[in-house]
Amino acid sequence: MKPAAKTASGIYIPEANQEKLNQGTVIAAGPGITNTTTGNVIPTSVKAGDKVLLPSFGGNPVTVGGEEFLLYTDKEILAKIEN
């Protein structure tokens, strides 16, 4: 997937200013989020091992065992990459 070279209104974006697309591999995923009205758990859309497309900003840095990871919510993940 390539970053957009042109906006929806037709303005060309210089290559130096184009947004970088970030890929990552899911290390772990929780069970999901609880719907506050029904109490049902809405499962995550990804699982450990999935390759995903992430925004160029965001994510919460978390250090575990001396390694730093980025923590994203399910709604922050842009796409799941399937081969």
Distance bins in CASP14 RR format, pairs under 12 A and 6 or more apart:
PFRMAT RR
TARGET T0000
AUTHOR 0000-0000-0000
RMODE 2
METHOD distances of the structure
MODEL  1
1 19 0 0 0 0 0 1 0 0 0 0 0
1 20 0 0 0 0 0 1 0 0 0 0 0
1 21 1 0 1 0 0 0 0 0 0 0 0
1 22 0 0 0 0 0 1 0 0 0 0 0
1 23 0 0 0 0 1 0 0 0 0 0 0
1 51 0 0 0 0 0 1 0 0 0 0 0
1 52 0 0 0 0 0 1 0 0 0 0 0
1 53 1 0 0 1 0 0 0 0 0 0 0
1 54 0 0 0 0 0 1 0 0 0 0 0
1 78 0 0 0 0 1 0 0 0 0 0 0
1 79 1 0 0 1 0 0 0 0 0 0 0
1 81 0 0 0 0 1 0 0 0 0 0 0
2 13 0 0 0 0 0 1 0 0 0 0 0
2 15 0 0 0 0 0 1 0 0 0 0 0
2 18 0 0 0 0 1 0 0 0 0 0 0
2 19 0 0 0 0 0 1 0 0 0 0 0
2 20 0 0 0 0 0 1 0 0 0 0 0
2 21 1 0 0 1 0 0 0 0 0 0 0
2 53 0 0 0 0 0 1 0 0 0 0 0
3 13 0 0 0 0 1 0 0 0 0 0 0
3 14 0 0 0 0 0 1 0 0 0 0 0
3 15 0 0 0 0 1 0 0 0 0 0 0
3 16 0 0 0 0 0 1 0 0 0 0 0
3 17 0 0 0 0 1 0 0 0 0 0 0
3 18 1 0 1 0 0 0 0 0 0 0 0
3 19 1 0 1 0 0 0 0 0 0 0 0
3 20 1 0 0 1 0 0 0 0 0 0 0
3 21 1 0 1 0 0 0 0 0 0 0 0
3 22 0 0 0 0 0 1 0 0 0 0 0
3 53 0 0 0 0 0 1 0 0 0 0 0
3 55 0 0 0 0 0 1 0 0 0 0 0
3 56 0 0 0 0 1 0 0 0 0 0 0
3 78 0 0 0 0 0 1 0 0 0 0 0
4 10 0 0 0 0 0 1 0 0 0 0 0
4 11 0 0 0 0 0 1 0 0 0 0 0
4 12 0 0 0 0 1 0 0 0 0 0 0
4 13 1 0 0 1 0 0 0 0 0 0 0
4 14 0 0 0 0 0 1 0 0 0 0 0
4 15 0 0 0 0 0 1 0 0 0 0 0
4 17 0 0 0 0 0 1 0 0 0 0 0
4 18 1 0 0 1 0 0 0 0 0 0 0
4 19 1 0 0 1 0 0 0 0 0 0 0
4 20 0 0 0 0 0 1 0 0 0 0 0
4 21 0 0 0 0 1 0 0 0 0 0 0
5 11 0 0 0 0 0 1 0 0 0 0 0
5 12 1 0 0 1 0 0 0 0 0 0 0
5 13 1 0 1 0 0 0 0 0 0 0 0
5 14 0 0 0 0 1 0 0 0 0 0 0
5 15 1 0 0 1 0 0 0 0 0 0 0
5 16 0 0 0 0 0 1 0 0 0 0 0
5 17 0 0 0 0 0 1 0 0 0 0 0
5 18 1 0 0 1 0 0 0 0 0 0 0
5 19 0 0 0 0 0 1 0 0 0 0 0
6 12 1 0 1 0 0 0 0 0 0 0 0
6 13 1 0 0 1 0 0 0 0 0 0 0
6 14 0 0 0 0 0 1 0 0 0 0 0
6 15 0 0 0 0 0 1 0 0 0 0 0
6 18 0 0 0 0 1 0 0 0 0 0 0
7 13 1 0 0 1 0 0 0 0 0 0 0
7 14 0 0 0 0 0 1 0 0 0 0 0
7 17 0 0 0 0 0 1 0 0 0 0 0
7 18 0 0 0 0 0 1 0 0 0 0 0
7 19 0 0 0 0 0 1 0 0 0 0 0
11 17 0 0 0 0 0 1 0 0 0 0 0
12 18 0 0 0 0 0 1 0 0 0 0 0
13 19 0 0 0 0 1 0 0 0 0 0 0
17 56 0 0 0 0 0 1 0 0 0 0 0
18 56 0 0 0 0 0 1 0 0 0 0 0
19 53 0 0 0 0 0 1 0 0 0 0 0
19 54 0 0 0 0 0 1 0 0 0 0 0
19 55 0 0 0 0 1 0 0 0 0 0 0
19 56 1 0 1 0 0 0 0 0 0 0 0
19 57 0 0 0 0 1 0 0 0 0 0 0
19 78 0 0 0 0 0 1 0 0 0 0 0
20 53 0 0 0 0 0 1 0 0 0 0 0
20 54 0 0 0 0 0 1 0 0 0 0 0
20 55 0 0 0 0 1 0 0 0 0 0 0
20 56 1 0 1 0 0 0 0 0 0 0 0
20 57 0 0 0 0 0 1 0 0 0 0 0
21 52 0 0 0 0 0 1 0 0 0 0 0
21 53 1 0 0 1 0 0 0 0 0 0 0
21 54 0 0 0 0 1 0 0 0 0 0 0
21 55 0 0 0 0 1 0 0 0 0 0 0
21 56 1 0 0 1 0 0 0 0 0 0 0
21 78 0 0 0 0 1 0 0 0 0 0 0
21 79 0 0 0 0 1 0 0 0 0 0 0
21 81 0 0 0 0 0 1 0 0 0 0 0
22 51 0 0 0 0 0 1 0 0 0 0 0
22 52 0 0 0 0 1 0 0 0 0 0 0
22 53 1 0 0 1 0 0 0 0 0 0 0
22 54 1 0 1 0 0 0 0 0 0 0 0
22 55 1 0 0 1 0 0 0 0 0 0 0
22 56 1 0 1 0 0 0 0 0 0 0 0
22 57 0 0 0 0 1 0 0 0 0 0 0
22 58 0 0 0 0 1 0 0 0 0 0 0
22 59 0 0 0 0 0 1 0 0 0 0 0
22 70 0 0 0 0 1 0 0 0 0 0 0
22 72 0 0 0 0 0 1 0 0 0 0 0
22 76 0 0 0 0 0 1 0 0 0 0 0
22 77 0 0 0 0 0 1 0 0 0 0 0
22 78 0 0 0 0 1 0 0 0 0 0 0
22 79 0 0 0 0 0 1 0 0 0 0 0
22 81 0 0 0 0 0 1 0 0 0 0 0
23 50 0 0 0 0 0 1 0 0 0 0 0
23 51 1 0 0 1 0 0 0 0 0 0 0
23 52 1 0 0 1 0 0 0 0 0 0 0
23 53 1 0 1 0 0 0 0 0 0 0 0
23 54 1 0 0 1 0 0 0 0 0 0 0
23 55 0 0 0 0 0 1 0 0 0 0 0
23 56 0 0 0 0 0 1 0 0 0 0 0
23 77 0 0 0 0 0 1 0 0 0 0 0
23 78 0 0 0 0 0 1 0 0 0 0 0
23 79 0 0 0 0 1 0 0 0 0 0 0
23 80 0 0 0 0 0 1 0 0 0 0 0
23 81 1 0 0 1 0 0 0 0 0 0 0
24 46 0 0 0 0 0 1 0 0 0 0 0
24 49 0 0 0 0 1 0 0 0 0 0 0
24 50 0 0 0 0 1 0 0 0 0 0 0
24 51 1 0 0 1 0 0 0 0 0 0 0
24 52 1 0 1 0 0 0 0 0 0 0 0
24 53 1 0 0 1 0 0 0 0 0 0 0
24 54 1 0 0 1 0 0 0 0 0 0 0
24 55 0 0 0 0 0 1 0 0 0 0 0
24 59 0 0 0 0 0 1 0 0 0 0 0
24 69 0 0 0 0 0 1 0 0 0 0 0
24 70 0 0 0 0 1 0 0 0 0 0 0
24 72 0 0 0 0 1 0 0 0 0 0 0
24 77 0 0 0 0 1 0 0 0 0 0 0
24 78 0 0 0 0 0 1 0 0 0 0 0
24 79 0 0 0 0 0 1 0 0 0 0 0
24 80 0 0 0 0 0 1 0 0 0 0 0
24 81 0 0 0 0 1 0 0 0 0 0 0
25 46 0 0 0 0 0 1 0 0 0 0 0
25 47 0 0 0 0 0 1 0 0 0 0 0
25 48 0 0 0 0 1 0 0 0 0 0 0
25 49 1 0 1 0 0 0 0 0 0 0 0
25 50 1 0 0 1 0 0 0 0 0 0 0
25 51 1 0 1 0 0 0 0 0 0 0 0
25 52 1 0 0 1 0 0 0 0 0 0 0
25 53 0 0 0 0 0 1 0 0 0 0 0
25 54 0 0 0 0 0 1 0 0 0 0 0
25 69 0 0 0 0 0 1 0 0 0 0 0
25 70 0 0 0 0 0 1 0 0 0 0 0
25 77 0 0 0 0 0 1 0 0 0 0 0
25 80 0 0 0 0 0 1 0 0 0 0 0
25 81 0 0 0 0 1 0 0 0 0 0 0
26 44 0 0 0 0 1 0 0 0 0 0 0
26 45 0 0 0 0 0 1 0 0 0 0 0
26 46 1 0 1 0 0 0 0 0 0 0 0
26 47 1 0 0 1 0 0 0 0 0 0 0
26 48 1 0 1 0 0 0 0 0 0 0 0
26 49 1 0 1 0 0 0 0 0 0 0 0
26 50 1 0 1 0 0 0 0 0 0 0 0
26 51 1 0 0 1 0 0 0 0 0 0 0
26 52 1 0 0 1 0 0 0 0 0 0 0
26 53 0 0 0 0 0 1 0 0 0 0 0
26 54 0 0 0 0 0 1 0 0 0 0 0
26 69 0 0 0 0 0 1 0 0 0 0 0
26 70 0 0 0 0 0 1 0 0 0 0 0
26 71 0 0 0 0 0 1 0 0 0 0 0
26 72 0 0 0 0 1 0 0 0 0 0 0
26 74 0 0 0 0 0 1 0 0 0 0 0
26 77 0 0 0 0 1 0 0 0 0 0 0
26 80 0 0 0 0 1 0 0 0 0 0 0
26 81 0 0 0 0 0 1 0 0 0 0 0
27 46 0 0 0 0 0 1 0 0 0 0 0
27 47 0 0 0 0 0 1 0 0 0 0 0
27 48 1 0 0 1 0 0 0 0 0 0 0
27 49 1 0 0 1 0 0 0 0 0 0 0
27 50 0 0 0 0 0 1 0 0 0 0 0
27 51 0 0 0 0 0 1 0 0 0 0 0
27 52 0 0 0 0 0 1 0 0 0 0 0
27 62 0 0 0 0 0 1 0 0 0 0 0
27 64 0 0 0 0 1 0 0 0 0 0 0
27 67 0 0 0 0 1 0 0 0 0 0 0
27 68 0 0 0 0 0 1 0 0 0 0 0
27 69 1 0 0 1 0 0 0 0 0 0 0
27 70 0 0 0 0 1 0 0 0 0 0 0
27 71 0 0 0 0 1 0 0 0 0 0 0
27 72 0 0 0 0 0 1 0 0 0 0 0
28 44 0 0 0 0 0 1 0 0 0 0 0
28 46 0 0 0 0 0 1 0 0 0 0 0
28 47 0 0 0 0 1 0 0 0 0 0 0
28 48 1 0 1 0 0 0 0 0 0 0 0
28 49 0 0 0 0 1 0 0 0 0 0 0
28 50 0 0 0 0 0 1 0 0 0 0 0
28 62 0 0 0 0 0 1 0 0 0 0 0
28 64 0 0 0 0 1 0 0 0 0 0 0
28 69 0 0 0 0 1 0 0 0 0 0 0
28 71 0 0 0 0 1 0 0 0 0 0 0
28 72 0 0 0 0 0 1 0 0 0 0 0
29 43 0 0 0 0 1 0 0 0 0 0 0
29 44 1 0 1 0 0 0 0 0 0 0 0
29 45 0 0 0 0 1 0 0 0 0 0 0
29 46 1 0 1 0 0 0 0 0 0 0 0
29 47 1 0 1 0 0 0 0 0 0 0 0
29 48 1 0 0 1 0 0 0 0 0 0 0
29 49 0 0 0 0 1 0 0 0 0 0 0
29 50 0 0 0 0 1 0 0 0 0 0 0
29 52 0 0 0 0 0 1 0 0 0 0 0
29 71 0 0 0 0 0 1 0 0 0 0 0
29 72 0 0 0 0 1 0 0 0 0 0 0
29 73 0 0 0 0 0 1 0 0 0 0 0
29 74 0 0 0 0 1 0 0 0 0 0 0
29 77 0 0 0 0 0 1 0 0 0 0 0
29 80 0 0 0 0 0 1 0 0 0 0 0
30 41 0 0 0 0 1 0 0 0 0 0 0
30 42 0 0 0 0 0 1 0 0 0 0 0
30 43 0 0 0 0 1 0 0 0 0 0 0
30 44 1 0 1 0 0 0 0 0 0 0 0
30 45 0 0 0 0 0 1 0 0 0 0 0
30 46 0 0 0 0 1 0 0 0 0 0 0
30 47 0 0 0 0 1 0 0 0 0 0 0
30 48 0 0 0 0 1 0 0 0 0 0 0
30 71 0 0 0 0 0 1 0 0 0 0 0
30 72 0 0 0 0 0 1 0 0 0 0 0
30 73 0 0 0 0 0 1 0 0 0 0 0
30 74 0 0 0 0 1 0 0 0 0 0 0
31 40 0 0 0 0 0 1 0 0 0 0 0
31 41 1 0 1 0 0 0 0 0 0 0 0
31 42 0 0 0 0 1 0 0 0 0 0 0
31 43 1 0 0 1 0 0 0 0 0 0 0
31 44 1 0 0 1 0 0 0 0 0 0 0
31 47 0 0 0 0 0 1 0 0 0 0 0
31 74 0 0 0 0 0 1 0 0 0 0 0
32 39 0 0 0 0 0 1 0 0 0 0 0
32 40 0 0 0 0 0 1 0 0 0 0 0
32 41 1 0 1 0 0 0 0 0 0 0 0
32 42 1 0 1 0 0 0 0 0 0 0 0
32 43 1 0 1 0 0 0 0 0 0 0 0
32 44 1 0 1 0 0 0 0 0 0 0 0
32 45 0 0 0 0 1 0 0 0 0 0 0
32 46 0 0 0 0 0 1 0 0 0 0 0
32 47 0 0 0 0 0 1 0 0 0 0 0
32 73 0 0 0 0 1 0 0 0 0 0 0
32 74 1 0 0 1 0 0 0 0 0 0 0
32 75 0 0 0 0 0 1 0 0 0 0 0
33 39 0 0 0 0 0 1 0 0 0 0 0
33 40 0 0 0 0 1 0 0 0 0 0 0
33 41 1 0 0 1 0 0 0 0 0 0 0
33 42 1 0 1 0 0 0 0 0 0 0 0
33 43 0 0 0 0 1 0 0 0 0 0 0
33 44 0 0 0 0 1 0 0 0 0 0 0
33 45 0 0 0 0 0 1 0 0 0 0 0
33 73 0 0 0 0 1 0 0 0 0 0 0
33 74 1 0 0 1 0 0 0 0 0 0 0
33 75 0 0 0 0 1 0 0 0 0 0 0
34 40 1 0 0 1 0 0 0 0 0 0 0
34 41 1 0 1 0 0 0 0 0 0 0 0
34 42 1 0 0 1 0 0 0 0 0 0 0
34 43 0 0 0 0 0 1 0 0 0 0 0
35 41 1 0 0 1 0 0 0 0 0 0 0
35 42 1 0 1 0 0 0 0 0 0 0 0
35 43 0 0 0 0 0 1 0 0 0 0 0
36 42 0 0 0 0 0 1 0 0 0 0 0
42 73 0 0 0 0 0 1 0 0 0 0 0
42 74 0 0 0 0 1 0 0 0 0 0 0
42 75 0 0 0 0 0 1 0 0 0 0 0
43 74 0 0 0 0 1 0 0 0 0 0 0
44 50 0 0 0 0 1 0 0 0 0 0 0
44 52 0 0 0 0 0 1 0 0 0 0 0
44 72 0 0 0 0 0 1 0 0 0 0 0
44 73 0 0 0 0 1 0 0 0 0 0 0
44 74 1 0 1 0 0 0 0 0 0 0 0
44 75 0 0 0 0 0 1 0 0 0 0 0
44 76 0 0 0 0 0 1 0 0 0 0 0
44 77 0 0 0 0 1 0 0 0 0 0 0
44 80 0 0 0 0 0 1 0 0 0 0 0
45 52 0 0 0 0 1 0 0 0 0 0 0
45 72 0 0 0 0 0 1 0 0 0 0 0
45 73 0 0 0 0 0 1 0 0 0 0 0
45 74 1 0 1 0 0 0 0 0 0 0 0
45 75 0 0 0 0 1 0 0 0 0 0 0
45 76 0 0 0 0 0 1 0 0 0 0 0
45 77 1 0 0 1 0 0 0 0 0 0 0
45 78 0 0 0 0 0 1 0 0 0 0 0
45 79 0 0 0 0 1 0 0 0 0 0 0
45 80 1 0 0 1 0 0 0 0 0 0 0
46 52 1 0 0 1 0 0 0 0 0 0 0
46 53 0 0 0 0 0 1 0 0 0 0 0
46 54 0 0 0 0 0 1 0 0 0 0 0
46 72 0 0 0 0 1 0 0 0 0 0 0
46 73 0 0 0 0 0 1 0 0 0 0 0
46 74 1 0 0 1 0 0 0 0 0 0 0
46 75 0 0 0 0 0 1 0 0 0 0 0
46 76 0 0 0 0 0 1 0 0 0 0 0
46 77 1 0 0 1 0 0 0 0 0 0 0
46 78 0 0 0 0 0 1 0 0 0 0 0
46 79 0 0 0 0 0 1 0 0 0 0 0
46 80 1 0 1 0 0 0 0 0 0 0 0
46 81 0 0 0 0 0 1 0 0 0 0 0
46 82 0 0 0 0 0 1 0 0 0 0 0
47 74 0 0 0 0 0 1 0 0 0 0 0
47 77 0 0 0 0 0 1 0 0 0 0 0
47 80 0 0 0 0 1 0 0 0 0 0 0
49 80 0 0 0 0 0 1 0 0 0 0 0
49 81 0 0 0 0 0 1 0 0 0 0 0
50 74 0 0 0 0 0 1 0 0 0 0 0
50 77 0 0 0 0 1 0 0 0 0 0 0
50 79 0 0 0 0 0 1 0 0 0 0 0
50 80 1 0 1 0 0 0 0 0 0 0 0
50 81 1 0 0 1 0 0 0 0 0 0 0
50 82 0 0 0 0 1 0 0 0 0 0 0
50 83 0 0 0 0 0 1 0 0 0 0 0
51 77 0 0 0 0 0 1 0 0 0 0 0
51 78 0 0 0 0 0 1 0 0 0 0 0
51 79 0 0 0 0 1 0 0 0 0 0 0
51 80 1 0 0 1 0 0 0 0 0 0 0
51 81 1 0 1 0 0 0 0 0 0 0 0
51 82 0 0 0 0 1 0 0 0 0 0 0
51 83 0 0 0 0 1 0 0 0 0 0 0
52 70 0 0 0 0 0 1 0 0 0 0 0
52 72 0 0 0 0 1 0 0 0 0 0 0
52 74 0 0 0 0 0 1 0 0 0 0 0
52 76 0 0 0 0 1 0 0 0 0 0 0
52 77 1 0 1 0 0 0 0 0 0 0 0
52 78 1 0 0 1 0 0 0 0 0 0 0
52 79 1 0 0 1 0 0 0 0 0 0 0
52 80 1 0 1 0 0 0 0 0 0 0 0
52 81 1 0 0 1 0 0 0 0 0 0 0
52 82 0 0 0 0 0 1 0 0 0 0 0
53 72 0 0 0 0 0 1 0 0 0 0 0
53 76 0 0 0 0 0 1 0 0 0 0 0
53 77 1 0 0 1 0 0 0 0 0 0 0
53 78 1 0 1 0 0 0 0 0 0 0 0
53 79 1 0 1 0 0 0 0 0 0 0 0
53 80 1 0 0 1 0 0 0 0 0 0 0
53 81 1 0 0 1 0 0 0 0 0 0 0
53 82 0 0 0 0 0 1 0 0 0 0 0
54 70 1 0 0 1 0 0 0 0 0 0 0
54 71 0 0 0 0 0 1 0 0 0 0 0
54 72 1 0 0 1 0 0 0 0 0 0 0
54 73 0 0 0 0 0 1 0 0 0 0 0
54 76 1 0 0 1 0 0 0 0 0 0 0
54 77 1 0 0 1 0 0 0 0 0 0 0
54 78 1 0 0 1 0 0 0 0 0 0 0
54 79 0 0 0 0 1 0 0 0 0 0 0
54 80 0 0 0 0 0 1 0 0 0 0 0
54 81 0 0 0 0 0 1 0 0 0 0 0
55 70 0 0 0 0 0 1 0 0 0 0 0
55 72 0 0 0 0 1 0 0 0 0 0 0
55 73 0 0 0 0 0 1 0 0 0 0 0
55 75 0 0 0 0 0 1 0 0 0 0 0
55 76 1 0 0 1 0 0 0 0 0 0 0
55 77 0 0 0 0 1 0 0 0 0 0 0
55 78 1 0 0 1 0 0 0 0 0 0 0
55 79 0 0 0 0 0 1 0 0 0 0 0
56 70 0 0 0 0 0 1 0 0 0 0 0
56 76 0 0 0 0 0 1 0 0 0 0 0
56 78 0 0 0 0 1 0 0 0 0 0 0
57 70 0 0 0 0 0 1 0 0 0 0 0
57 72 0 0 0 0 0 1 0 0 0 0 0
57 76 0 0 0 0 1 0 0 0 0 0 0
57 78 0 0 0 0 0 1 0 0 0 0 0
58 70 1 0 0 1 0 0 0 0 0 0 0
58 71 0 0 0 0 1 0 0 0 0 0 0
58 72 1 0 0 1 0 0 0 0 0 0 0
58 73 0 0 0 0 0 1 0 0 0 0 0
58 76 1 0 0 1 0 0 0 0 0 0 0
58 77 0 0 0 0 0 1 0 0 0 0 0
58 78 0 0 0 0 0 1 0 0 0 0 0
59 68 0 0 0 0 0 1 0 0 0 0 0
59 69 0 0 0 0 1 0 0 0 0 0 0
59 70 1 0 1 0 0 0 0 0 0 0 0
59 71 1 0 0 1 0 0 0 0 0 0 0
59 72 1 0 1 0 0 0 0 0 0 0 0
59 73 0 0 0 0 1 0 0 0 0 0 0
59 75 0 0 0 0 0 1 0 0 0 0 0
59 76 1 0 0 1 0 0 0 0 0 0 0
59 77 0 0 0 0 0 1 0 0 0 0 0
60 68 0 0 0 0 0 1 0 0 0 0 0
60 69 0 0 0 0 1 0 0 0 0 0 0
60 70 1 0 0 1 0 0 0 0 0 0 0
60 71 1 0 1 0 0 0 0 0 0 0 0
60 72 1 0 0 1 0 0 0 0 0 0 0
60 73 0 0 0 0 1 0 0 0 0 0 0
60 76 0 0 0 0 1 0 0 0 0 0 0
61 67 0 0 0 0 0 1 0 0 0 0 0
61 68 1 0 1 0 0 0 0 0 0 0 0
61 69 1 0 0 1 0 0 0 0 0 0 0
61 70 1 0 0 1 0 0 0 0 0 0 0
61 71 1 0 0 1 0 0 0 0 0 0 0
61 72 0 0 0 0 0 1 0 0 0 0 0
62 68 1 0 0 1 0 0 0 0 0 0 0
62 69 1 0 1 0 0 0 0 0 0 0 0
62 70 1 0 0 1 0 0 0 0 0 0 0
62 71 1 0 1 0 0 0 0 0 0 0 0
62 72 0 0 0 0 0 1 0 0 0 0 0
63 69 1 0 0 1 0 0 0 0 0 0 0
63 70 0 0 0 0 0 1 0 0 0 0 0
63 71 0 0 0 0 0 1 0 0 0 0 0
64 70 0 0 0 0 0 1 0 0 0 0 0
64 71 0 0 0 0 0 1 0 0 0 0 0
70 76 0 0 0 0 1 0 0 0 0 0 0
70 77 0 0 0 0 0 1 0 0 0 0 0
71 77 0 0 0 0 0 1 0 0 0 0 0
72 78 0 0 0 0 1 0 0 0 0 0 0
74 80 0 0 0 0 0 1 0 0 0 0 0
END
